[in-house]
Amino acid sequence: MGRDLTFGQDILDYIAASTPPEPPLYRRLRAETAALGEVSAMQIGWTQAHFMQLAARMVRARRYLEIGVFTGYSTLAVADALPPTGRVVALDISEEWTAMGRRYWKAAKVEKKIRLVLGDARKTLKALERTSLGAFDLAFIDADKENLAHYFEHTLRLLRPGGVVMIDNVLWSGAVIDPSDRRESTKALRAFNRRLVKDKRVAFAMIPLGDGLTVALKK
Ligand SMILES: C[S@@+](CC[C@H](N)C(=O)[O-])C[C@H]1O[C@@H](n2cnc3c(N)ncnc32)[C@H](O)[C@@H]1O
């Protein structure tokens, strides 16, 4: 035993079919995002969002930090899973993309839970550290990969002990194991994945979900 399953689209379809269905509002946001063209690939899938909702419930999250909002799909999903007193701080630089999200947050009646902060996330995170050290239960890092290590360091300071951070795209469509891929984003992800193995501050697992999701618990 102990042999891992190698899976393709058929197994992914089976996993999707064995997951509760994507809510209609979420599907509408996905469709409107798809109309933006290629950039829509930045949006996480429903199976991953569903897992993130579970994570929010498992850590009994009340405060959620999101770095990389895009059109607000992951924000919507996690905000929905928080209790009515739950609060989200969501960071992005794009006014245009996040405006779409705001409409759906309103339609889902979660907009009062969400504080969207527009601007460079590195600056916003520094500012947050002045008021919110150890204040978050759950975080999701899904912005530019070149700054991933910085985002992770800030996030660790902002999480409470026992808090969880999820890092997206850690497999980068498989590019992390392709030696001919020398993009800065790929190098940053490889370095991050390598360093995390030795990081005594966290317990973590890399999960082959979506484009690869690392889930790390702050000790
Ligand atoms: C992969 S998308 C986020 C996808 C989103 N989590 C979802 O599920 O739909 C990455 C986002 O990071 C944002 N971003 C990139 N660089 C940033 C920076 N320096 N500060 C804040 N946001 C940034 C982009 O504007 C983009 O919306």
The ligand as a Gaussian input file, in Angstrom:
#p B3LYP/6-31G(d) Opt

LIG

0 1
 C       -4.676000      34.921000      -8.797000
 S       -5.516000      36.438000      -8.653000
 C       -6.521000      36.178000      -7.221000
 C       -7.649000      35.197000      -7.483000
 C       -8.700000      35.147000      -6.416000
 N       -8.162000      34.688000      -5.154000
 C       -9.844000      34.252000      -6.884000
 O      -10.002000      33.154000      -6.382000
 O      -10.562000      34.662000      -7.793000
 C       -4.218000      37.503000      -8.139000
 C       -4.618000      38.916000      -7.728000
 O       -3.504000      39.510000      -7.074000
 C       -3.533000      40.886000      -7.322000
 N       -2.192000      41.442000      -7.091000
 C       -1.082000      41.271000      -7.851000
 N       -0.056000      41.953000      -7.324000
 C       -0.521000      42.554000      -6.198000
 C        0.068000      43.402000      -5.210000
 N        1.354000      43.751000      -5.270000
 N       -0.711000      43.837000      -4.203000
 C       -2.017000      43.474000      -4.128000
 N       -2.619000      42.670000      -5.026000
 C       -1.882000      42.224000      -6.044000
 C       -4.020000      41.015000      -8.763000
 O       -4.595000      42.278000      -8.978000
 C       -5.017000      39.845000      -8.869000
 O       -6.322000      40.294000      -8.703000

